Amino acid sequence: MVNVSEHELVPDHTLLEDDSAVEEVLEEYNVRRTDLPKITRTDPALPDEAEPGDVIRIERDSRTADRATVYRLVVE
């Protein structure tokens, strides 16, 4: 079976495990956790330990900004 998360075209998905890191992100963007865009728990690119309610940092290559960082809320 192929592990999709290891494919070169799939951006890095990192679980924000530290509550203070999540709070910093929410404060920086002036949003609540539920305001973040959603990603389903069944998405094959998610880390195995991700649970609903967790926040994921996704880092992609960008033509205009070298690296683009976005955040997603894991939902069922």
C-alpha positions in Angstrom: 0.0 0.0 0.0 1.2 3.5 -0.8 1.7 6.0 2.0 0.2 9.2 0.5 1.7 11.5 3.2 5.2 10.6 2.0 4.6 11.6 -1.6 6.7 14.5 -2.8 3.7 16.6 -3.9 1.9 16.4 -0.5 2.9 19.3 1.7 4.2 18.8 5.3 1.3 18.3 7.8 2.4 18.9 11.4 0.2 18.4 14.5 0.4 21.4 16.9 0.6 19.5 20.1 1.4 22.4 22.4 -1.7 24.4 23.5 0.4 27.6 23.7 1.4 27.2 20.0 -2.3 26.9 19.1 -3.2 29.9 21.1 -0.4 31.9 19.4 -1.8 31.1 16.0 -5.4 31.9 17.0 -4.2 35.2 18.5 -2.1 36.1 15.5 -5.0 35.7 13.1 -7.6 36.9 15.6 -9.8 33.9 15.2 -11.4 31.2 17.3 -10.4 27.5 16.8 -13.8 26.8 15.1 -13.1 29.7 12.6 -10.1 27.8 11.1 -10.7 26.0 7.8 -11.5 22.3 8.3 -9.7 19.1 7.4 -11.4 15.7 7.9 -9.8 13.1 10.1 -9.9 10.7 7.2 -7.6 12.8 5.1 -4.7 10.5 4.2 -2.1 13.3 4.6 -2.8 13.8 8.3 -0.5 12.4 11.0 -1.9 9.2 12.5 -2.1 10.8 16.0 -4.4 13.7 14.8 -7.8 13.7 16.5 -10.9 15.9 16.0 -10.3 19.3 17.6 -6.6 19.3 16.9 -4.9 22.0 14.8 -2.6 21.1 11.9 0.1 23.3 10.4 0.5 22.7 6.6 3.6 24.1 5.0 3.6 24.3 1.2 6.0 25.5 -1.4 4.9 28.8 -2.9 5.9 30.6 -6.1 5.5 34.0 -4.5 6.6 33.5 -0.9 9.0 30.5 -0.9 6.9 28.7 1.8 3.3 29.2 2.7 1.9 28.2 6.0 -1.8 27.5 6.6 -3.7 26.0 9.6 -6.6 23.6 9.6 -8.9 22.3 12.3 -9.3 18.5 12.3 -13.0 17.4 12.2 -14.8 14.1 12.1 
